[in-house]
Amino acid sequence: MQFHHKLSYASLTLFSGWLRSLSEAERDRLGIRLARVAYSLLGLRKKDSLKNISIAFPEKSDGDRQVILKKTYSFFAQMFLQFLSIPKSYKLIDIDVEGQELLDRSLAKGKGIILATGHFSKWEIMSAWLGYSGYPCVAVALRQKNRGADIFFREFRENTGMRMIFRKSSLKHMHRVLKENKILILGSDQDAKKRGVFVNFFNTPSSTPKGVARFHLQTGSDMFFITCHVKQNGIYKIHIQPIVPEGESTVESITQAYTTLLEEKVREFPEQYFWFHRRWKTKPPIVL
């Protein structure tokens, strides 16, 4: 491993340990300060994010969109620090779970489960809950270029009981997860370029990964959509819903079904969505 990769691993390890020494209030104040720097001084992904918010909410004023974006910076800065503070931070929260019985009944069938999710709200807390609850989960993640950071985050997540495989792993490996009656978790809300299927997300054609639909159609494994958000009273709500396509089950109808479920959550809590992705980068082909 190169020296700067080793340095990244050591720095993240030390930073995580220091964060766990802080109180919840101190950690949140640090998150707010980091968010202000990212928004005001660095402007990280600010232009792309505002564009995304304007596509999703054309009826809102520029001022309202700025408010959403500022809250988004604060929310995810605090979320990242909370994640790095696990397991201490996990023990401080109250979690309400809706739909857990769906997982239990489905696993009893012995065919594995496909869990679709998105970059919405507290997805790291959701993953930790699955791991700590003893569910045999394997999440598909993107390998990071910095090997030190990549190893740190993989080890950190796997300490909760979650297992990781990389997005470019063989499909055979992913099929084996389902064959072994485990839960395959797929984050399915990023731009999938020309490989994706176009479905409507906020009334806009959006290139979306096909994995959830293809695995279901090939294996017959049950598929659910899962999110974790923060309610107004501060309680964390994990919501597990069946993915029910309209009409015949096809790649497009299945993908549209869970994309619609995600949109409903984002409309309710827009500041808890990760607007920093270039979600609508790929345009649909022009039909002559």
Helices and strands as residue ranges (DSSP letters): H 3-20, H 24-36, I 37-42, H 46-56, H 62-84, G 90-92, E 95-98, H 100-107, E 113-117, H 123-132, E 137-141, H 147-158, E 163-166, H 171-179, E 183-187, G 193-195, E 197-200, E 205-208, H 211-219, E 222-230, E 236-242, H 251-268, G 270-272
